[in-house]
Amino acid sequence: MLLKDTLAVVTGGSSGIGLAAAERFVSEGARVVISGRDAEKLRRAAEKLGENALPVVANAASTNDMKRLYEHAADHFQCKVNVLVANAGISRQTPVRDTSLEQFSDVFDTNVGGVYVTVREALPYLARPASIILVASLAAGQGTKNFSAYCASKAAVVSLAKSFAAEFVESGIRVNSISPGVANTPIFDSLGMSEAQLLDWSNVIPMKRPAEPAEIAAAMLFLASDASRYMTGADLAVDGGMSGISPF
Ligand SMILES: NC(=O)c1ccc[n+]([C@@H]2O[C@H](COP(=O)([O-])OP(=O)(O)OC[C@H]3O[C@@H](n4cnc5c(N)ncnc54)[C@H](OP(=O)(O)O)[C@@H]3O)[C@@H](O)[C@H]2O)c1
């Protein structure tokens, strides 16, 4: 039980990678707070997780919502937060010629502003030591056609992890980011990509398949637990070899 007697907060814990992380953390003895904007989706996820999960409807990019989430978590569990996963994120196709500043900002508000608010509002509630994990992406380091807003937002997340790590290192709070490659989650439903496009993406993965969310969650467990106690300011690639192996 790597997370016995700990409290974890996972934003965007109602689906995909966040839900898999919450499931893994609970199986390792943690109590978890999961958040999302869609109350019904969140309720179903909490039901799956059982009595150790507290669902809180909250927009990760809203200061008021996140303040309320942490207050509610502290009231409910009567303890501090040991693990924080800033996972809530969206992906949108944003071809430069056709994308308004509002559409660009929408991606940044959630993926960057949301991470910032999630971490800032957590500070009074964090235990010492604590582990913060920011969910970035392989996209942080690779240009991708029609995804400039998403790629730039994830590059910002990797950068935030490093600066947060520097700012908190003396207070016992570790901050790392994790960069999945392609994982099999509902995020692709919102992109309007065809099966053929998704297959093309899978074919360029050295391991020739997308990750299952549980495989990303396993790496998150490492970053969450004491096993990674000497790591801070790092970005962990969990991408089936995409960032490290040349396609040639
Ligand atoms: N799947 C991949 O291939 C992949 C690869 C690299 C990185 N990632 C990153 O991994 C993270 C999780 O993605 P996923 O693939 O698991 O996607 P997903 O299945 O669509 O899950 C996204 C989660 O975030 C929540 N969310 C979105 N915007 C939010 C907001 N403003 N406030 C609170 N919650 C919000 C969603 O719930 P509501 O919609 O109800 O709010 C949902 O619970 C994202 O940051 C994504 O960029 C994914």
The ligand as an SDF file (V2000), in Angstrom:
LIG
                    3D

 48 52  0  0  0  0  0  0  0  0999 V2000
   -5.2870   11.0200  -23.8130 N   0  0  0  0  0  0  0  0  0  0  0  0
   -4.1050   11.3750  -24.2940 C   0  0  0  0  0  0  0  0  0  0  0  0
   -3.6140   10.8390  -25.3240 O   0  0  0  0  0  0  0  0  0  0  0  0
   -3.2880   12.4240  -23.5910 C   0  0  0  0  0  0  0  0  0  0  0  0
   -1.9460   12.5840  -23.9860 C   0  0  0  0  0  0  0  0  0  0  0  0
   -1.1760   13.5350  -23.3470 C   0  0  0  0  0  0  0  0  0  0  0  0
   -1.7210   14.3020  -22.3370 C   0  0  0  0  0  0  0  0  0  0  0  0
   -3.0330   14.1400  -21.9740 N   0  0  0  0  0  0  0  0  0  0  0  0
   -3.5510   14.9940  -20.9120 C   0  0  0  0  0  0  0  0  0  0  0  0
   -4.0970   14.1900  -19.8860 O   0  0  0  0  0  0  0  0  0  0  0  0
   -5.1000   14.9280  -19.1990 C   0  0  0  0  0  0  0  0  0  0  0  0
   -6.3420   14.0750  -19.0940 C   0  0  0  0  0  0  0  0  0  0  0  0
   -6.8150   13.8180  -20.3930 O   0  0  0  0  0  0  0  0  0  0  0  0
   -7.6750   12.5370  -20.7900 P   0  0  0  0  0  0  0  0  0  0  0  0
   -7.1030   12.0370  -22.0530 O   0  0  0  0  0  0  0  0  0  0  0  0
   -7.8510   11.6550  -19.6460 O   0  0  0  0  0  0  0  0  0  0  0  0
   -9.0300   13.2880  -21.1980 O   0  0  0  0  0  0  0  0  0  0  0  0
  -10.5600   13.0750  -20.7930 P   0  0  0  0  0  0  0  0  0  0  0  0
  -10.8950   11.6300  -20.7110 O   0  0  0  0  0  0  0  0  0  0  0  0
  -11.3190   13.9540  -21.7300 O   0  0  0  0  0  0  0  0  0  0  0  0
  -10.6140   13.6750  -19.3310 O   0  0  0  0  0  0  0  0  0  0  0  0
  -10.4770   15.0480  -19.0830 C   0  0  0  0  0  0  0  0  0  0  0  0
  -10.9730   15.3270  -17.6750 C   0  0  0  0  0  0  0  0  0  0  0  0
  -10.7590   16.7080  -17.3870 O   0  0  0  0  0  0  0  0  0  0  0  0
  -11.9910   17.2900  -16.9700 C   0  0  0  0  0  0  0  0  0  0  0  0
  -11.9620   18.7040  -17.3180 N   0  0  0  0  0  0  0  0  0  0  0  0
  -11.7850   19.2820  -18.5230 C   0  0  0  0  0  0  0  0  0  0  0  0
  -11.7980   20.6200  -18.4070 N   0  0  0  0  0  0  0  0  0  0  0  0
  -11.9710   20.8830  -17.0940 C   0  0  0  0  0  0  0  0  0  0  0  0
  -12.0750   22.0720  -16.3210 C   0  0  0  0  0  0  0  0  0  0  0  0
  -11.9930   23.2890  -16.8680 N   0  0  0  0  0  0  0  0  0  0  0  0
  -12.2400   21.9590  -14.9860 N   0  0  0  0  0  0  0  0  0  0  0  0
  -12.3370   20.7440  -14.3900 C   0  0  0  0  0  0  0  0  0  0  0  0
  -12.2600   19.5960  -15.0660 N   0  0  0  0  0  0  0  0  0  0  0  0
  -12.0930   19.6700  -16.3960 C   0  0  0  0  0  0  0  0  0  0  0  0
  -13.0690   16.4680  -17.6700 C   0  0  0  0  0  0  0  0  0  0  0  0
  -14.3350   16.5280  -17.0120 O   0  0  0  0  0  0  0  0  0  0  0  0
  -15.4660   17.6210  -17.4380 P   0  0  0  0  0  0  0  0  0  0  0  0
  -15.4800   17.6600  -18.9280 O   0  0  0  0  0  0  0  0  0  0  0  0
  -16.7170   17.1020  -16.8170 O   0  0  0  0  0  0  0  0  0  0  0  0
  -15.0330   18.9010  -16.8370 O   0  0  0  0  0  0  0  0  0  0  0  0
  -12.4630   15.0710  -17.5150 C   0  0  0  0  0  0  0  0  0  0  0  0
  -12.6960   14.5720  -16.2190 O   0  0  0  0  0  0  0  0  0  0  0  0
   -5.2850   16.2260  -19.9870 C   0  0  0  0  0  0  0  0  0  0  0  0
   -4.5750   17.2680  -19.3580 O   0  0  0  0  0  0  0  0  0  0  0  0
   -4.6870   15.8970  -21.3410 C   0  0  0  0  0  0  0  0  0  0  0  0
   -4.2470   17.0350  -22.0180 O   0  0  0  0  0  0  0  0  0  0  0  0
   -3.8190   13.2190  -22.5730 C   0  0  0  0  0  0  0  0  0  0  0  0
  1  2  1  0
  2  3  2  0
  2  4  1  0
  4  5  1  0
  4 48  2  0
  5  6  2  0
  6  7  1  0
  7  8  2  0
  8  9  1  0
  8 48  1  0
  9 10  1  0
  9 46  1  0
 10 11  1  0
 11 12  1  0
 11 44  1  0
 12 13  1  0
 13 14  1  0
 14 15  2  0
 14 16  1  0
 14 17  1  0
 17 18  1  0
 18 19  2  0
 18 20  1  0
 18 21  1  0
 21 22  1  0
 22 23  1  0
 23 24  1  0
 23 42  1  0
 24 25  1  0
 25 26  1  0
 25 36  1  0
 26 27  1  0
 26 35  1  0
 27 28  2  0
 28 29  1  0
 29 30  1  0
 29 35  2  0
 30 31  1  0
 30 32  2  0
 32 33  1  0
 33 34  2  0
 34 35  1  0
 36 37  1  0
 36 42  1  0
 37 38  1  0
 38 39  2  0
 38 40  1  0
 38 41  1  0
 42 43  1  0
 44 45  1  0
 44 46  1  0
 46 47  1  0
M  CHG  2   8   1  16  -1
M  END
$$$$
